[in-house]
Amino acid sequence: MSGKYAFTKSLKEVRFLFCQTSEHSAATRSFLTRAYPTMKKNNPHTPIMLREAMGTEPKVFARYEYGKEKQESLSGLSDKEIEDKVTGLVKTGI
């Protein structure tokens, strides 16, 4: 898993938005509990922000050089599908 989370050099920030209690964010919370320590260990200088807000649909945002951003919805996805979406965002640049 560690190779999956070696971020591209153009990635400047990763943001996860999700609800701390709702069922539709359960897989996102599970993914972050499992994968956050590995992502942070492999990318200690890249900010990985977790934003919890009641009723928020789960999403991930990747910010790259020059302020470019990509986002992916994580609603209704399994832990493995979330991992695939996040890996795609952090490995590829704009």
C-alpha positions in Angstrom: 0.0 0.0 0.0 2.8 2.4 0.7 3.6 2.8 -3.0 0.0 3.7 -3.8 0.3 6.8 -1.6 3.5 8.3 -2.8 2.0 11.5 -4.1 3.0 13.2 -7.3 5.3 16.2 -6.8 2.7 18.6 -8.3 0.2 17.7 -5.6 0.0 20.4 -3.0 -2.9 19.4 -0.8 -5.6 16.7 -0.3 -8.9 17.4 1.4 -11.5 15.0 2.5 -15.1 16.2 3.3 -17.5 13.9 5.1 -20.1 13.6 7.8 -18.9 12.3 11.1 -22.1 10.3 11.9 -24.1 9.5 8.7 -24.2 6.1 7.0 -23.3 7.5 3.6 -19.8 8.5 5.0 -19.1 5.3 6.8 -16.8 3.9 4.1 -14.9 7.2 3.9 -14.4 7.1 7.7 -13.3 3.5 7.5 -10.9 4.3 4.6 -9.3 7.2 6.4 -8.9 5.3 9.7 -7.0 2.6 7.8 -5.1 4.7 5.2 -4.4 8.1 6.7 -1.4 7.0 8.8 0.3 5.5 5.7 -0.5 8.5 3.5 0.9 10.9 6.1 4.0 8.7 6.7 4.9 8.6 3.0 4.1 12.3 2.4 5.0 14.2 5.6 5.1 17.6 3.9 1.9 17.5 2.0 -1.2 18.7 3.9 -3.9 16.0 4.2 -7.0 17.8 5.6 -10.0 16.1 7.1 -13.2 18.2 7.2 -16.1 16.8 9.1 -19.5 18.6 8.9 -23.0 17.3 9.7 -24.8 16.1 6.6 -21.9 16.6 4.2 -21.7 14.2 1.2 -18.3 12.5 1.2 -15.8 14.0 -1.4 -12.1 14.2 -1.9 -10.3 17.2 -3.4 -6.8 17.3 -4.7 -5.1 20.7 -5.2 -2.1 20.8 -7.6 0.4 23.5 -8.7 -1.0 26.8 -9.9 -4.2 26.4 -7.9 -5.7 23.7 -10.1 -8.1 21.3 -8.4 -9.8 18.0 -9.1 -12.6 16.5 -7.0 -14.3 13.1 -6.8 -17.5 12.1 -5.0 -17.1 9.2 -2.6 -20.8 8.8 -1.9 -22.0 5.2 -2.1 -18.5 3.8 -2.7 -16.9 0.9 -0.9 -13.5 1.2 1.0 -11.7 -0.4 -2.0 -13.4 1.9 -4.5 -12.5 5.0 -2.4 -8.9 3.8 -2.4 -8.9 3.5 -6.2 -10.3 7.1 -6.6 -7.9 8.6 -4.1 -4.9 6.7 -5.7 -5.9 8.1 -9.1 -6.0 11.7 -7.8 -2.7 11.6 -5.9 -0.7 9.8 -8.6 -1.7 11.9 -11.6 -1.3 15.6 -11.9 -3.3 18.1 -13.9 
